Amino acid sequence: MVANVLAGLVVLIHLYIVVLEMFLWDKPFGRKVFGNTQEFATASKVLAANQGLYNGFLAAGLIWGLSMGAAGQSLQLFFLGCVTVAGLYGAISVGIKILFVQAVPAALAVAAILLKI
């Protein structure tokens, strides 16, 4: 139960990121969230949308795994592992905030699955 809730939280985080990166990147709210100037947001809009699409695939994979119940735990572990690695890389290459927004929730979900809680 805890594992499903945590994996579901990771899904919600990534769906939120999809919306931010694909649709709000160059809008005032998206620029505020990411701390971007209008010029940078305009210039990088296509790259951000592509990045958002990848986050959508991570969320879709987790939804797939969750929809399978106990049989989908290996899928959940795979996609949560992907999120954790992406979050670690983002924390190193972009900013430490990504560690807490992406990597930590995913790692907690992995731990909950492995501990069967």
Phi and psi restraints in degrees (range 20) as a CNS / XPLOR table:
assign (resid 1 and name C) (resid 2 and name N)
       (resid 2 and name CA) (resid 2 and name C) 1.0 -61.5 20.0 2
assign (resid 2 and name N) (resid 2 and name CA)
       (resid 2 and name C) (resid 3 and name N) 1.0 -41.9 20.0 2
assign (resid 2 and name C) (resid 3 and name N)
       (resid 3 and name CA) (resid 3 and name C) 1.0 -60.3 20.0 2
assign (resid 3 and name N) (resid 3 and name CA)
       (resid 3 and name C) (resid 4 and name N) 1.0 -43.1 20.0 2
assign (resid 3 and name C) (resid 4 and name N)
       (resid 4 and name CA) (resid 4 and name C) 1.0 -65.4 20.0 2
assign (resid 4 and name N) (resid 4 and name CA)
       (resid 4 and name C) (resid 5 and name N) 1.0 -39.6 20.0 2
assign (resid 4 and name C) (resid 5 and name N)
       (resid 5 and name CA) (resid 5 and name C) 1.0 -64.3 20.0 2
assign (resid 5 and name N) (resid 5 and name CA)
       (resid 5 and name C) (resid 6 and name N) 1.0 -44.1 20.0 2
assign (resid 5 and name C) (resid 6 and name N)
       (resid 6 and name CA) (resid 6 and name C) 1.0 -66.5 20.0 2
assign (resid 6 and name N) (resid 6 and name CA)
       (resid 6 and name C) (resid 7 and name N) 1.0 -41.7 20.0 2
assign (resid 6 and name C) (resid 7 and name N)
       (resid 7 and name CA) (resid 7 and name C) 1.0 -64.2 20.0 2
assign (resid 7 and name N) (resid 7 and name CA)
       (resid 7 and name C) (resid 8 and name N) 1.0 -39.6 20.0 2
assign (resid 7 and name C) (resid 8 and name N)
       (resid 8 and name CA) (resid 8 and name C) 1.0 -62.3 20.0 2
assign (resid 8 and name N) (resid 8 and name CA)
       (resid 8 and name C) (resid 9 and name N) 1.0 -37.7 20.0 2
assign (resid 8 and name C) (resid 9 and name N)
       (resid 9 and name CA) (resid 9 and name C) 1.0 -62.4 20.0 2
assign (resid 9 and name N) (resid 9 and name CA)
       (resid 9 and name C) (resid 10 and name N) 1.0 -42.2 20.0 2
assign (resid 9 and name C) (resid 10 and name N)
       (resid 10 and name CA) (resid 10 and name C) 1.0 -62.4 20.0 2
assign (resid 10 and name N) (resid 10 and name CA)
       (resid 10 and name C) (resid 11 and name N) 1.0 -39.8 20.0 2
assign (resid 10 and name C) (resid 11 and name N)
       (resid 11 and name CA) (resid 11 and name C) 1.0 -58.4 20.0 2
assign (resid 11 and name N) (resid 11 and name CA)
       (resid 11 and name C) (resid 12 and name N) 1.0 -49.8 20.0 2
assign (resid 11 and name C) (resid 12 and name N)
       (resid 12 and name CA) (resid 12 and name C) 1.0 -61.4 20.0 2
assign (resid 12 and name N) (resid 12 and name CA)
       (resid 12 and name C) (resid 13 and name N) 1.0 -41.3 20.0 2
assign (resid 12 and name C) (resid 13 and name N)
       (resid 13 and name CA) (resid 13 and name C) 1.0 -59.0 20.0 2
assign (resid 13 and name N) (resid 13 and name CA)
       (resid 13 and name C) (resid 14 and name N) 1.0 -45.2 20.0 2
assign (resid 13 and name C) (resid 14 and name N)
       (resid 14 and name CA) (resid 14 and name C) 1.0 -72.9 20.0 2
assign (resid 14 and name N) (resid 14 and name CA)
       (resid 14 and name C) (resid 15 and name N) 1.0 -32.2 20.0 2
assign (resid 14 and name C) (resid 15 and name N)
       (resid 15 and name CA) (resid 15 and name C) 1.0 -65.9 20.0 2
assign (resid 15 and name N) (resid 15 and name CA)
       (resid 15 and name C) (resid 16 and name N) 1.0 -38.1 20.0 2
assign (resid 15 and name C) (resid 16 and name N)
       (resid 16 and name CA) (resid 16 and name C) 1.0 -62.4 20.0 2
assign (resid 16 and name N) (resid 16 and name CA)
       (resid 16 and name C) (resid 17 and name N) 1.0 -43.2 20.0 2
assign (resid 16 and name C) (resid 17 and name N)
       (resid 17 and name CA) (resid 17 and name C) 1.0 -64.0 20.0 2
assign (resid 17 and name N) (resid 17 and name CA)
       (resid 17 and name C) (resid 18 and name N) 1.0 -39.0 20.0 2
assign (resid 17 and name C) (resid 18 and name N)
       (resid 18 and name CA) (resid 18 and name C) 1.0 -55.8 20.0 2
assign (resid 18 and name N) (resid 18 and name CA)
       (resid 18 and name C) (resid 19 and name N) 1.0 -50.1 20.0 2
assign (resid 18 and name C) (resid 19 and name N)
       (resid 19 and name CA) (resid 19 and name C) 1.0 -62.0 20.0 2
assign (resid 19 and name N) (resid 19 and name CA)
       (resid 19 and name C) (resid 20 and name N) 1.0 -45.0 20.0 2
assign (resid 19 and name C) (resid 20 and name N)
       (resid 20 and name CA) (resid 20 and name C) 1.0 -60.9 20.0 2
assign (resid 20 and name N) (resid 20 and name CA)
       (resid 20 and name C) (resid 21 and name N) 1.0 -47.6 20.0 2
assign (resid 20 and name C) (resid 21 and name N)
       (resid 21 and name CA) (resid 21 and name C) 1.0 -79.4 20.0 2
assign (resid 21 and name N) (resid 21 and name CA)
       (resid 21 and name C) (resid 22 and name N) 1.0 -34.2 20.0 2
assign (resid 21 and name C) (resid 22 and name N)
       (resid 22 and name CA) (resid 22 and name C) 1.0 -88.2 20.0 2
assign (resid 22 and name N) (resid 22 and name CA)
       (resid 22 and name C) (resid 23 and name N) 1.0 -32.2 20.0 2
assign (resid 22 and name C) (resid 23 and name N)
       (resid 23 and name CA) (resid 23 and name C) 1.0 -120.5 20.0 2
assign (resid 23 and name N) (resid 23 and name CA)
       (resid 23 and name C) (resid 24 and name N) 1.0 -25.2 20.0 2
assign (resid 23 and name C) (resid 24 and name N)
       (resid 24 and name CA) (resid 24 and name C) 1.0 -114.4 20.0 2
assign (resid 24 and name N) (resid 24 and name CA)
       (resid 24 and name C) (resid 25 and name N) 1.0 3.4 20.0 2
assign (resid 24 and name C) (resid 25 and name N)
       (resid 25 and name CA) (resid 25 and name C) 1.0 -50.3 20.0 2
assign (resid 25 and name N) (resid 25 and name CA)
       (resid 25 and name C) (resid 26 and name N) 1.0 -47.4 20.0 2
assign (resid 25 and name C) (resid 26 and name N)
       (resid 26 and name CA) (resid 26 and name C) 1.0 -101.1 20.0 2
assign (resid 26 and name N) (resid 26 and name CA)
       (resid 26 and name C) (resid 27 and name N) 1.0 9.9 20.0 2
assign (resid 26 and name C) (resid 27 and name N)
       (resid 27 and name CA) (resid 27 and name C) 1.0 -90.8 20.0 2
assign (resid 27 and name N) (resid 27 and name CA)
       (resid 27 and name C) (resid 28 and name N) 1.0 161.1 20.0 2
assign (resid 27 and name C) (resid 28 and name N)
       (resid 28 and name CA) (resid 28 and name C) 1.0 -53.1 20.0 2
assign (resid 28 and name N) (resid 28 and name CA)
       (resid 28 and name C) (resid 29 and name N) 1.0 -43.7 20.0 2
assign (resid 28 and name C) (resid 29 and name N)
       (resid 29 and name CA) (resid 29 and name C) 1.0 -65.6 20.0 2
assign (resid 29 and name N) (resid 29 and name CA)
       (resid 29 and name C) (resid 30 and name N) 1.0 -45.6 20.0 2
assign (resid 29 and name C) (resid 30 and name N)
       (resid 30 and name CA) (resid 30 and name C) 1.0 -62.6 20.0 2
assign (resid 30 and name N) (resid 30 and name CA)
       (resid 30 and name C) (resid 31 and name N) 1.0 -42.1 20.0 2
assign (resid 30 and name C) (resid 31 and name N)
       (resid 31 and name CA) (resid 31 and name C) 1.0 -63.0 20.0 2
assign (resid 31 and name N) (resid 31 and name CA)
       (resid 31 and name C) (resid 32 and name N) 1.0 -38.2 20.0 2
assign (resid 31 and name C) (resid 32 and name N)
       (resid 32 and name CA) (resid 32 and name C) 1.0 -66.2 20.0 2
assign (resid 32 and name N) (resid 32 and name CA)
       (resid 32 and name C) (resid 33 and name N) 1.0 -45.1 20.0 2
assign (resid 32 and name C) (resid 33 and name N)
       (resid 33 and name CA) (resid 33 and name C) 1.0 -58.9 20.0 2
assign (resid 33 and name N) (resid 33 and name CA)
       (resid 33 and name C) (resid 34 and name N) 1.0 -44.5 20.0 2
assign (resid 33 and name C) (resid 34 and name N)
       (resid 34 and name CA) (resid 34 and name C) 1.0 -94.7 20.0 2
assign (resid 34 and name N) (resid 34 and name CA)
       (resid 34 and name C) (resid 35 and name N) 1.0 -4.4 20.0 2
assign (resid 34 and name C) (resid 35 and name N)
       (resid 35 and name CA) (resid 35 and name C) 1.0 67.8 20.0 2
assign (resid 35 and name N) (resid 35 and name CA)
       (resid 35 and name C) (resid 36 and name N) 1.0 34.9 20.0 2
assign (resid 35 and name C) (resid 36 and name N)
       (resid 36 and name CA) (resid 36 and name C) 1.0 -98.9 20.0 2
assign (resid 36 and name N) (resid 36 and name CA)
       (resid 36 and name C) (resid 37 and name N) 1.0 150.4 20.0 2
assign (resid 36 and name C) (resid 37 and name N)
       (resid 37 and name CA) (resid 37 and name C) 1.0 -79.6 20.0 2
assign (resid 37 and name N) (resid 37 and name CA)
       (resid 37 and name C) (resid 38 and name N) 1.0 162.8 20.0 2
assign (resid 37 and name C) (resid 38 and name N)
       (resid 38 and name CA) (resid 38 and name C) 1.0 -60.3 20.0 2
assign (resid 38 and name N) (resid 38 and name CA)
       (resid 38 and name C) (resid 39 and name N) 1.0 -41.2 20.0 2
assign (resid 38 and name C) (resid 39 and name N)
       (resid 39 and name CA) (resid 39 and name C) 1.0 -61.9 20.0 2
assign (resid 39 and name N) (resid 39 and name CA)
       (resid 39 and name C) (resid 40 and name N) 1.0 -47.1 20.0 2
assign (resid 39 and name C) (resid 40 and name N)
       (resid 40 and name CA) (resid 40 and name C) 1.0 -65.5 20.0 2
assign (resid 40 and name N) (resid 40 and name CA)
       (resid 40 and name C) (resid 41 and name N) 1.0 -42.9 20.0 2
assign (resid 40 and name C) (resid 41 and name N)
       (resid 41 and name CA) (resid 41 and name C) 1.0 -61.8 20.0 2
assign (resid 41 and name N) (resid 41 and name CA)
       (resid 41 and name C) (resid 42 and name N) 1.0 -41.1 20.0 2
assign (resid 41 and name C) (resid 42 and name N)
       (resid 42 and name CA) (resid 42 and name C) 1.0 -65.5 20.0 2
assign (resid 42 and name N) (resid 42 and name CA)
       (resid 42 and name C) (resid 43 and name N) 1.0 -44.8 20.0 2
assign (resid 42 and name C) (resid 43 and name N)
       (resid 43 and name CA) (resid 43 and name C) 1.0 -68.0 20.0 2
assign (resid 43 and name N) (resid 43 and name CA)
       (resid 43 and name C) (resid 44 and name N) 1.0 -28.8 20.0 2
assign (resid 43 and name C) (resid 44 and name N)
       (resid 44 and name CA) (resid 44 and name C) 1.0 -108.3 20.0 2
assign (resid 44 and name N) (resid 44 and name CA)
       (resid 44 and name C) (resid 45 and name N) 1.0 10.5 20.0 2
assign (resid 44 and name C) (resid 45 and name N)
       (resid 45 and name CA) (resid 45 and name C) 1.0 -57.6 20.0 2
assign (resid 45 and name N) (resid 45 and name CA)
       (resid 45 and name C) (resid 46 and name N) 1.0 -44.0 20.0 2
assign (resid 45 and name C) (resid 46 and name N)
       (resid 46 and name CA) (resid 46 and name C) 1.0 -66.9 20.0 2
assign (resid 46 and name N) (resid 46 and name CA)
       (resid 46 and name C) (resid 47 and name N) 1.0 -40.7 20.0 2
assign (resid 46 and name C) (resid 47 and name N)
       (resid 47 and name CA) (resid 47 and name C) 1.0 -63.9 20.0 2
assign (resid 47 and name N) (resid 47 and name CA)
       (resid 47 and name C) (resid 48 and name N) 1.0 -41.6 20.0 2
assign (resid 47 and name C) (resid 48 and name N)
       (resid 48 and name CA) (resid 48 and name C) 1.0 -64.7 20.0 2
assign (resid 48 and name N) (resid 48 and name CA)
       (resid 48 and name C) (resid 49 and name N) 1.0 -39.7 20.0 2
assign (resid 48 and name C) (resid 49 and name N)
       (resid 49 and name CA) (resid 49 and name C) 1.0 -63.4 20.0 2
assign (resid 49 and name N) (resid 49 and name CA)
       (resid 49 and name C) (resid 50 and name N) 1.0 -39.7 20.0 2
assign (resid 49 and name C) (resid 50 and name N)
       (resid 50 and name CA) (resid 50 and name C) 1.0 -63.4 20.0 2
assign (resid 50 and name N) (resid 50 and name CA)
       (resid 50 and name C) (resid 51 and name N) 1.0 -43.3 20.0 2
assign (resid 50 and name C) (resid 51 and name N)
       (resid 51 and name CA) (resid 51 and name C) 1.0 -62.6 20.0 2
assign (resid 51 and name N) (resid 51 and name CA)
       (resid 51 and name C) (resid 52 and name N) 1.0 -40.5 20.0 2
assign (resid 51 and name C) (resid 52 and name N)
       (resid 52 and name CA) (resid 52 and name C) 1.0 -62.2 20.0 2
assign (resid 52 and name N) (resid 52 and name CA)
       (resid 52 and name C) (resid 53 and name N) 1.0 -39.0 20.0 2
assign (resid 52 and name C) (resid 53 and name N)
       (resid 53 and name CA) (resid 53 and name C) 1.0 -61.1 20.0 2
assign (resid 53 and name N) (resid 53 and name CA)
       (resid 53 and name C) (resid 54 and name N) 1.0 -42.4 20.0 2
assign (resid 53 and name C) (resid 54 and name N)
       (resid 54 and name CA) (resid 54 and name C) 1.0 -62.3 20.0 2
assign (resid 54 and name N) (resid 54 and name CA)
       (resid 54 and name C) (resid 55 and name N) 1.0 -39.5 20.0 2
assign (resid 54 and name C) (resid 55 and name N)
       (resid 55 and name CA) (resid 55 and name C) 1.0 -63.3 20.0 2
assign (resid 55 and name N) (resid 55 and name CA)
       (resid 55 and name C) (resid 56 and name N) 1.0 -34.7 20.0 2
assign (resid 55 and name C) (resid 56 and name N)
       (resid 56 and name CA) (resid 56 and name C) 1.0 -63.4 20.0 2
assign (resid 56 and name N) (resid 56 and name CA)
       (resid 56 and name C) (resid 57 and name N) 1.0 -38.4 20.0 2
assign (resid 56 and name C) (resid 57 and name N)
       (resid 57 and name CA) (resid 57 and name C) 1.0 -65.2 20.0 2
assign (resid 57 and name N) (resid 57 and name CA)
       (resid 57 and name C) (resid 58 and name N) 1.0 -37.1 20.0 2
assign (resid 57 and name C) (resid 58 and name N)
       (resid 58 and name CA) (resid 58 and name C) 1.0 -63.5 20.0 2
assign (resid 58 and name N) (resid 58 and name CA)
       (resid 58 and name C) (resid 59 and name N) 1.0 -44.4 20.0 2
assign (resid 58 and name C) (resid 59 and name N)
       (resid 59 and name CA) (resid 59 and name C) 1.0 -63.1 20.0 2
assign (resid 59 and name N) (resid 59 and name CA)
       (resid 59 and name C) (resid 60 and name N) 1.0 -42.3 20.0 2
assign (resid 59 and name C) (resid 60 and name N)
       (resid 60 and name CA) (resid 60 and name C) 1.0 -62.1 20.0 2
assign (resid 60 and name N) (resid 60 and name CA)
       (resid 60 and name C) (resid 61 and name N) 1.0 -41.0 20.0 2
assign (resid 60 and name C) (resid 61 and name N)
       (resid 61 and name CA) (resid 61 and name C) 1.0 -63.7 20.0 2
assign (resid 61 and name N) (resid 61 and name CA)
       (resid 61 and name C) (resid 62 and name N) 1.0 -40.3 20.0 2
assign (resid 61 and name C) (resid 62 and name N)
       (resid 62 and name CA) (resid 62 and name C) 1.0 -67.8 20.0 2
assign (resid 62 and name N) (resid 62 and name CA)
       (resid 62 and name C) (resid 63 and name N) 1.0 -39.7 20.0 2
assign (resid 62 and name C) (resid 63 and name N)
       (resid 63 and name CA) (resid 63 and name C) 1.0 -61.8 20.0 2
assign (resid 63 and name N) (resid 63 and name CA)
       (resid 63 and name C) (resid 64 and name N) 1.0 -42.9 20.0 2
assign (resid 63 and name C) (resid 64 and name N)
       (resid 64 and name CA) (resid 64 and name C) 1.0 -57.3 20.0 2
assign (resid 64 and name N) (resid 64 and name CA)
       (resid 64 and name C) (resid 65 and name N) 1.0 -50.9 20.0 2
assign (resid 64 and name C) (resid 65 and name N)
       (resid 65 and name CA) (resid 65 and name C) 1.0 -61.3 20.0 2
assign (resid 65 and name N) (resid 65 and name CA)
       (resid 65 and name C) (resid 66 and name N) 1.0 -43.2 20.0 2
assign (resid 65 and name C) (resid 66 and name N)
       (resid 66 and name CA) (resid 66 and name C) 1.0 -64.6 20.0 2
assign (resid 66 and name N) (resid 66 and name CA)
       (resid 66 and name C) (resid 67 and name N) 1.0 -35.9 20.0 2
assign (resid 66 and name C) (resid 67 and name N)
       (resid 67 and name CA) (resid 67 and name C) 1.0 -68.2 20.0 2
assign (resid 67 and name N) (resid 67 and name CA)
       (resid 67 and name C) (resid 68 and name N) 1.0 -17.7 20.0 2
assign (resid 67 and name C) (resid 68 and name N)
       (resid 68 and name CA) (resid 68 and name C) 1.0 -90.3 20.0 2
assign (resid 68 and name N) (resid 68 and name CA)
       (resid 68 and name C) (resid 69 and name N) 1.0 -2.2 20.0 2
assign (resid 68 and name C) (resid 69 and name N)
       (resid 69 and name CA) (resid 69 and name C) 1.0 67.1 20.0 2
assign (resid 69 and name N) (resid 69 and name CA)
       (resid 69 and name C) (resid 70 and name N) 1.0 -143.8 20.0 2
assign (resid 69 and name C) (resid 70 and name N)
       (resid 70 and name CA) (resid 70 and name C) 1.0 -60.4 20.0 2
assign (resid 70 and name N) (resid 70 and name CA)
       (resid 70 and name C) (resid 71 and name N) 1.0 -30.2 20.0 2
assign (resid 70 and name C) (resid 71 and name N)
       (resid 71 and name CA) (resid 71 and name C) 1.0 -68.2 20.0 2
assign (resid 71 and name N) (resid 71 and name CA)
       (resid 71 and name C) (resid 72 and name N) 1.0 -17.3 20.0 2
assign (resid 71 and name C) (resid 72 and name N)
       (resid 72 and name CA) (resid 72 and name C) 1.0 -96.2 20.0 2
assign (resid 72 and name N) (resid 72 and name CA)
       (resid 72 and name C) (resid 73 and name N) 1.0 8.6 20.0 2
assign (resid 72 and name C) (resid 73 and name N)
       (resid 73 and name CA) (resid 73 and name C) 1.0 -63.6 20.0 2
assign (resid 73 and name N) (resid 73 and name CA)
       (resid 73 and name C) (resid 74 and name N) 1.0 -34.6 20.0 2
assign (resid 73 and name C) (resid 74 and name N)
       (resid 74 and name CA) (resid 74 and name C) 1.0 -66.5 20.0 2
assign (resid 74 and name N) (resid 74 and name CA)
       (resid 74 and name C) (resid 75 and name N) 1.0 -37.6 20.0 2
assign (resid 74 and name C) (resid 75 and name N)
       (resid 75 and name CA) (resid 75 and name C) 1.0 -64.1 20.0 2
assign (resid 75 and name N) (resid 75 and name CA)
       (resid 75 and name C) (resid 76 and name N) 1.0 -44.0 20.0 2
assign (resid 75 and name C) (resid 76 and name N)
       (resid 76 and name CA) (resid 76 and name C) 1.0 -59.2 20.0 2
assign (resid 76 and name N) (resid 76 and name CA)
       (resid 76 and name C) (resid 77 and name N) 1.0 -44.6 20.0 2
assign (resid 76 and name C) (resid 77 and name N)
       (resid 77 and name CA) (resid 77 and name C) 1.0 -62.3 20.0 2
assign (resid 77 and name N) (resid 77 and name CA)
       (resid 77 and name C) (resid 78 and name N) 1.0 -41.2 20.0 2
assign (resid 77 and name C) (resid 78 and name N)
       (resid 78 and name CA) (resid 78 and name C) 1.0 -61.3 20.0 2
assign (resid 78 and name N) (resid 78 and name CA)
       (resid 78 and name C) (resid 79 and name N) 1.0 -52.9 20.0 2
assign (resid 78 and name C) (resid 79 and name N)
       (resid 79 and name CA) (resid 79 and name C) 1.0 -69.1 20.0 2
assign (resid 79 and name N) (resid 79 and name CA)
       (resid 79 and name C) (resid 80 and name N) 1.0 -35.3 20.0 2
assign (resid 79 and name C) (resid 80 and name N)
       (resid 80 and name CA) (resid 80 and name C) 1.0 -65.9 20.0 2
assign (resid 80 and name N) (resid 80 and name CA)
       (resid 80 and name C) (resid 81 and name N) 1.0 -36.3 20.0 2
assign (resid 80 and name C) (resid 81 and name N)
       (resid 81 and name CA) (resid 81 and name C) 1.0 -62.4 20.0 2
assign (resid 81 and name N) (resid 81 and name CA)
       (resid 81 and name C) (resid 82 and name N) 1.0 -42.5 20.0 2
assign (resid 81 and name C) (resid 82 and name N)
       (resid 82 and name CA) (resid 82 and name C) 1.0 -60.4 20.0 2
assign (resid 82 and name N) (resid 82 and name CA)
       (resid 82 and name C) (resid 83 and name N) 1.0 -44.7 20.0 2
assign (resid 82 and name C) (resid 83 and name N)
       (resid 83 and name CA) (resid 83 and name C) 1.0 -62.7 20.0 2
assign (resid 83 and name N) (resid 83 and name CA)
       (resid 83 and name C) (resid 84 and name N) 1.0 -43.0 20.0 2
assign (resid 83 and name C) (resid 84 and name N)
       (resid 84 and name CA) (resid 84 and name C) 1.0 -61.3 20.0 2
assign (resid 84 and name N) (resid 84 and name CA)
       (resid 84 and name C) (resid 85 and name N) 1.0 -47.4 20.0 2
assign (resid 84 and name C) (resid 85 and name N)
       (resid 85 and name CA) (resid 85 and name C) 1.0 -63.4 20.0 2
assign (resid 85 and name N) (resid 85 and name CA)
       (resid 85 and name C) (resid 86 and name N) 1.0 -44.0 20.0 2
assign (resid 85 and name C) (resid 86 and name N)
       (resid 86 and name CA) (resid 86 and name C) 1.0 -62.2 20.0 2
assign (resid 86 and name N) (resid 86 and name CA)
       (resid 86 and name C) (resid 87 and name N) 1.0 -39.8 20.0 2
assign (resid 86 and name C) (resid 87 and name N)
       (resid 87 and name CA) (resid 87 and name C) 1.0 -66.0 20.0 2
assign (resid 87 and name N) (resid 87 and name CA)
       (resid 87 and name C) (resid 88 and name N) 1.0 -39.2 20.0 2
assign (resid 87 and name C) (resid 88 and name N)
       (resid 88 and name CA) (resid 88 and name C) 1.0 -65.3 20.0 2
assign (resid 88 and name N) (resid 88 and name CA)
       (resid 88 and name C) (resid 89 and name N) 1.0 -45.0 20.0 2
assign (resid 88 and name C) (resid 89 and name N)
       (resid 89 and name CA) (resid 89 and name C) 1.0 -62.7 20.0 2
assign (resid 89 and name N) (resid 89 and name CA)
       (resid 89 and name C) (resid 90 and name N) 1.0 -43.8 20.0 2
assign (resid 89 and name C) (resid 90 and name N)
       (resid 90 and name CA) (resid 90 and name C) 1.0 -62.3 20.0 2
assign (resid 90 and name N) (resid 90 and name CA)
       (resid 90 and name C) (resid 91 and name N) 1.0 -38.1 20.0 2
assign (resid 90 and name C) (resid 91 and name N)
       (resid 91 and name CA) (resid 91 and name C) 1.0 -64.0 20.0 2
assign (resid 91 and name N) (resid 91 and name CA)
       (resid 91 and name C) (resid 92 and name N) 1.0 -37.5 20.0 2
assign (resid 91 and name C) (resid 92 and name N)
       (resid 92 and name CA) (resid 92 and name C) 1.0 -75.9 20.0 2
assign (resid 92 and name N) (resid 92 and name CA)
       (resid 92 and name C) (resid 93 and name N) 1.0 -42.6 20.0 2
assign (resid 92 and name C) (resid 93 and name N)
       (resid 93 and name CA) (resid 93 and name C) 1.0 -92.0 20.0 2
assign (resid 93 and name N) (resid 93 and name CA)
       (resid 93 and name C) (resid 94 and name N) 1.0 -24.5 20.0 2
assign (resid 93 and name C) (resid 94 and name N)
       (resid 94 and name CA) (resid 94 and name C) 1.0 -116.8 20.0 2
assign (resid 94 and name N) (resid 94 and name CA)
       (resid 94 and name C) (resid 95 and name N) 1.0 -54.9 20.0 2
assign (resid 94 and name C) (resid 95 and name N)
       (resid 95 and name CA) (resid 95 and name C) 1.0 179.9 20.0 2
assign (resid 95 and name N) (resid 95 and name CA)
       (resid 95 and name C) (resid 96 and name N) 1.0 150.6 20.0 2
assign (resid 95 and name C) (resid 96 and name N)
       (resid 96 and name CA) (resid 96 and name C) 1.0 -62.5 20.0 2
assign (resid 96 and name N) (resid 96 and name CA)
       (resid 96 and name C) (resid 97 and name N) 1.0 -25.6 20.0 2
assign (resid 96 and name C) (resid 97 and name N)
       (resid 97 and name CA) (resid 97 and name C) 1.0 -55.7 20.0 2
assign (resid 97 and name N) (resid 97 and name CA)
       (resid 97 and name C) (resid 98 and name N) 1.0 -35.3 20.0 2
assign (resid 97 and name C) (resid 98 and name N)
       (resid 98 and name CA) (resid 98 and name C) 1.0 -63.1 20.0 2
assign (resid 98 and name N) (resid 98 and name CA)
       (resid 98 and name C) (resid 99 and name N) 1.0 -31.2 20.0 2
assign (resid 98 and name C) (resid 99 and name N)
       (resid 99 and name CA) (resid 99 and name C) 1.0 -56.9 20.0 2
assign (resid 99 and name N) (resid 99 and name CA)
       (resid 99 and name C) (resid 100 and name N) 1.0 -44.4 20.0 2
assign (resid 99 and name C) (resid 100 and name N)
       (resid 100 and name CA) (resid 100 and name C) 1.0 -83.3 20.0 2
assign (resid 100 and name N) (resid 100 and name CA)
       (resid 100 and name C) (resid 101 and name N) 1.0 -26.4 20.0 2
assign (resid 100 and name C) (resid 101 and name N)
       (resid 101 and name CA) (resid 101 and name C) 1.0 -81.7 20.0 2
assign (resid 101 and name N) (resid 101 and name CA)
       (resid 101 and name C) (resid 102 and name N) 1.0 -38.2 20.0 2
assign (resid 101 and name C) (resid 102 and name N)
       (resid 102 and name CA) (resid 102 and name C) 1.0 -112.6 20.0 2
assign (resid 102 and name N) (resid 102 and name CA)
       (resid 102 and name C) (resid 103 and name N) 1.0 -55.9 20.0 2
assign (resid 102 and name C) (resid 103 and name N)
       (resid 103 and name CA) (resid 103 and name C) 1.0 -67.5 20.0 2
assign (resid 103 and name N) (resid 103 and name CA)
       (resid 103 and name C) (resid 104 and name N) 1.0 -45.6 20.0 2
assign (resid 103 and name C) (resid 104 and name N)
       (resid 104 and name CA) (resid 104 and name C) 1.0 -64.4 20.0 2
assign (resid 104 and name N) (resid 104 and name CA)
       (resid 104 and name C) (resid 105 and name N) 1.0 -48.2 20.0 2
assign (resid 104 and name C) (resid 105 and name N)
       (resid 105 and name CA) (resid 105 and name C) 1.0 -59.8 20.0 2
assign (resid 105 and name N) (resid 105 and name CA)
       (resid 105 and name C) (resid 106 and name N) 1.0 -40.0 20.0 2
assign (resid 105 and name C) (resid 106 and name N)
       (resid 106 and name CA) (resid 106 and name C) 1.0 -65.7 20.0 2
assign (resid 106 and name N) (resid 106 and name CA)
       (resid 106 and name C) (resid 107 and name N) 1.0 -42.6 20.0 2
assign (resid 106 and name C) (resid 107 and name N)
       (resid 107 and name CA) (resid 107 and name C) 1.0 -64.9 20.0 2
assign (resid 107 and name N) (resid 107 and name CA)
       (resid 107 and name C) (resid 108 and name N) 1.0 -37.6 20.0 2
assign (resid 107 and name C) (resid 108 and name N)
       (resid 108 and name CA) (resid 108 and name C) 1.0 -64.6 20.0 2
assign (resid 108 and name N) (resid 108 and name CA)
       (resid 108 and name C) (resid 109 and name N) 1.0 -39.2 20.0 2
assign (resid 108 and name C) (resid 109 and name N)
       (resid 109 and name CA) (resid 109 and name C) 1.0 -64.8 20.0 2
assign (resid 109 and name N) (resid 109 and name CA)
       (resid 109 and name C) (resid 110 and name N) 1.0 -41.2 20.0 2
assign (resid 109 and name C) (resid 110 and name N)
       (resid 110 and name CA) (resid 110 and name C) 1.0 -59.4 20.0 2
assign (resid 110 and name N) (resid 110 and name CA)
       (resid 110 and name C) (resid 111 and name N) 1.0 -48.3 20.0 2
assign (resid 110 and name C) (resid 111 and name N)
       (resid 111 and name CA) (resid 111 and name C) 1.0 -59.8 20.0 2
assign (resid 111 and name N) (resid 111 and name CA)
       (resid 111 and name C) (resid 112 and name N) 1.0 -42.5 20.0 2
assign (resid 111 and name C) (resid 112 and name N)
       (resid 112 and name CA) (resid 112 and name C) 1.0 -64.0 20.0 2
assign (resid 112 and name N) (resid 112 and name CA)
       (resid 112 and name C) (resid 113 and name N) 1.0 -39.3 20.0 2
assign (resid 112 and name C) (resid 113 and name N)
       (resid 113 and name CA) (resid 113 and name C) 1.0 -64.0 20.0 2
assign (resid 113 and name N) (resid 113 and name CA)
       (resid 113 and name C) (resid 114 and name N) 1.0 -48.7 20.0 2
assign (resid 113 and name C) (resid 114 and name N)
       (resid 114 and name CA) (resid 114 and name C) 1.0 -65.9 20.0 2
assign (resid 114 and name N) (resid 114 and name CA)
       (resid 114 and name C) (resid 115 and name N) 1.0 -32.7 20.0 2
assign (resid 114 and name C) (resid 115 and name N)
       (resid 115 and name CA) (resid 115 and name C) 1.0 -86.1 20.0 2
assign (resid 115 and name N) (resid 115 and name CA)
       (resid 115 and name C) (resid 116 and name N) 1.0 -4.0 20.0 2
assign (resid 115 and name C) (resid 116 and name N)
       (resid 116 and name CA) (resid 116 and name C) 1.0 58.2 20.0 2
assign (resid 116 and name N) (resid 116 and name CA)
       (resid 116 and name C) (resid 117 and name N) 1.0 46.5 20.0 2
